[in-house]
Amino acid sequence: MQKIFGLIKKAIDEFDLIEAGDKIAIGVSGGKDSLLLLEGLCRVKKYLRLDFNIIAITLDLQFGGAPSNYDYVKNICDNYNIPYIVKLTDIGDVIFNIRKETHPCSLCARMRRGALHDIAKENGCNKIAFGHHLDDAVETFLMNLFNEGRIGCFAPKTYLSRKDITLIRPLVFVSESEICRAAKKLGFRVVGSACPADGKTARQSTKEFVAGREKADGGFKRRIFGAMRRAGIDGWGKKSNFCCDKCFWD
């Protein structure tokens, strides 16, 4: 966890993700990424004594018409003495039963983001933290390139003027394999996804492509990520000058 902690701190410093007086809503799905984000930011607040506040928010999409059990997430929040909100929604019903979406991910993401933004603002938050990691960034870049013919990715930090809220991604220097190892070591009890489309999406296909390229040509992800940083795409460039590719990775 010490390495993860260091990478989170690096992202906070590199992209000015957290400032004194912030109130941050952590979007917690119950998966390994969001659980590590929750644990990581709680430790940052505790050990670095940064002056900011945290709440955790879970949107229960109620796939199949039934709520999920988030008691494990609540226990983590109770241990760190932070508020935890579980919001029951009808998003699962709207996506799969009412609209019967053939390609549900885009609409589902928009609905989830809108609901999370509203809850965060209702609770006085000025920032929302998401658990997107290094692999997510590389995959998003490649999906935009291959599927839409454009150069772009989500940003480590994004201000939404319409909502007057800032999105931050403190795990962007952490790889998925590092998250998996940390989750196992910490004994996370992951809340499994009940989404009917899970494992059948364009992102899953891209994830498999990247895994294949990484296996055949080690360092593939590192080179893509380094290229994104050198080009400064969507806020990914370093604040300071650089002398070599290693500077962008380290």
N, C-alpha and C positions, 0 to 999 in steps of 0.2 A: 504493500500500500504506500510505502514511502516514495517509490518512484512515481506512482500515480499522483500522489500529493504534489510532488515537484512539478509534474507536467501541468497540473491544474493551475498551480501558482504561476508557471511560465506563461500560460495563456492569459491569465488575469493581468499580468504585467505587460505582456506584449501588445495586447489589444485593448487595454484599459477597460476591462469588463466590469469591474466593481469599484465603486467609489464610496467614500464616507457618506453615511446617511441613506444609502440605498435600502429599499425594501424589495426583496427578490422573491418572486413566486417560482418555485421549482415544479415543472411539469413532470409528474411521476406516474408512469403507466403501470409500474410494477415489474417491468422487464429489467434485465441486468444493467443496461445502460443508465436508465433513470435512477435505479437504486444506487449505483456507484456515484452518480452525480449528487444525489441526496447526501450520501455518506461523505463524499469529498467536500462539498460546500459546508457541511456541518463541522467538519474537522478544520477547514480553513478558518471559519469563524471562531472556533474554539482556540486553536493553537497560534494563529497569526494575530488574533485579537483585532481584526479589522472591524470597524464600526459600521456594521450593516445588519439588517434583520432578514429573516427567512420565514416563508411559509411554504408548505407543500400542498399541491393541488392535484387530485386525480379525477379525470373524467371517466366515469364508468359508462361505456357505450352500450352496455347491456345486449351484447350479441346473443341471439337466441331468446331474448326477452327476459333474461334473468341477470341479477346483479352478481358481480364477482366479489370474492373475499379479499379485503385489503388489510386484514388485521396485522400482518407482518410489517407492512409499511407504517401503520399506526404505531407499532412498537418502536420502530426506529425513531420516529418523530418524538414519541414520548421520552425516549432515552436522551434526546438532545433538547427536550423542552421547547419544541417548535410547533406551531399550530398546523393541523392537518385537515384539509377539506376534501371530502368525497362528494362529487356532484353526479347524481344519476341523470342520464340523458336518454333521449330516444334516437340517437344518431344511428345506432345499429339497425333499428327498425326502419327508419327513413331510407337508409342506403339500400338495404337488401330486400325489404318487404314492400315498402310503399313505392319507391322509385325503381326498384329492381335493376340497379346499375350493373352494366356489363363490365365496366372498368371503374370500380368504386373508389380507388385510392385518392384521386384528386379531389373529388367532392368531400370525401370523408376528412381529408386533411384540412380543407377550408373550413368545414363545420367545426372541427376540433379546435383549430386555431382561434376562430371567432369566439367560441364558448370560453376558452381559456383566457383570452384577452379580457373578456367582460368580467370574469370572476376575479382576475388579478386586479383590475381597476377598482372593482367594488370593494376590494380589501386593501386599498391604498398602496398597491405596489407600483413602482416605476420601472421594474425590469422583470422579465421572465427568462428563466434559464432552461435550456433544452439539453438533452443528453446526446446530441449528435457528436460523433467521434471522427477520427482521421479517416477511417474506411468509408464512412458516410460521405465525407467531403469528396474523396476520390471517385466514389461511385456516382455521386450527383454530377460532378464535372463530366464524367464519361457519358452519362445518360443524356445530358444536355447536348454534348457534342454529337453523339451517334444518333439520337432519336429526334433532336430538334435542329441540328446543324448550327448550333451557336456555342460560343465560349462563355461559360458562366458557372457559378456555384452559389450556394448560400454563403452568407458572410459570417465571420466569427461574432460580429456585433452589428445589429441593424436597428436603426431608430424608425419607428412607425409614426409618422406625424399625425395621421388620421386618428390613431388611438392614443397618441402621446405616451408611448411605451417603448422600451428598448428590449430587443431580444438578444440574449447572450448564449454562447456555447462554450462553456469552460473545458469540455473534454476534447477539443479539436486536435490536441497534440497526442492523444491517447489512441492506440490502435485497438481494434476489436479483440485481437488475441490477448492483449494486456488486460482488457476489461474482463474477458472470460477467466483468466487466471486469478485476477483479483476477486471476482465474484465467487469463485470456488473456494479461495482461501478464506474469505470472510463468511462463507456459509450462507449466502443469500438464498432465500426461498422465493424464487421468481414466480410472479403471477403469470401463468401461461396465457398466450393469446388465443381467444376464442373466435377471432375473425375468420369467416369462411374463405376469404381470399388469401389468408396467410400462406406464404411459400409459393404463391402462384403469380407473383407480380413482376413487373418490368425490373424493379429494383433487385428482386431475387435473382433474375437472369443475369443482371449486371454483376451482382455479387459473385455468382458462380464463374463468370468470365474473368473477373479480376483474380479470383482464387486460382484459376487455371493458369493465367499468365504469371502470377507470382510463383507458382510451383515450377513452371517451365523456365522462368527467367527471374530468379530471385532479385529483389530490389525494384520490381515494377512499380509498386505502390509508392515507394520512396521517390522515384524519379518523377512520377506524375505530380505528387505533392510538392516536390521541389520546384517543378515547372510552374505550378500555380503560384507559389510564393515569389519566384523570380519575376513573374509577369505582373504581380500585384493584383491579380484578378479579384474583384469584389471585396477588397479590403484585406486580402491575404498577405500582402507584402510586409516586410519587416519595417519597423519604425527607423531602425539604425541602418547605417551602411553595411555592406557585406563584402566579403573577399572571396568566398567560394561556396560551392553547393552545400558543404557540410554546415556552414553557418545557418543556412535556411532550415536545415533539419534539426540541428542541435539548438 
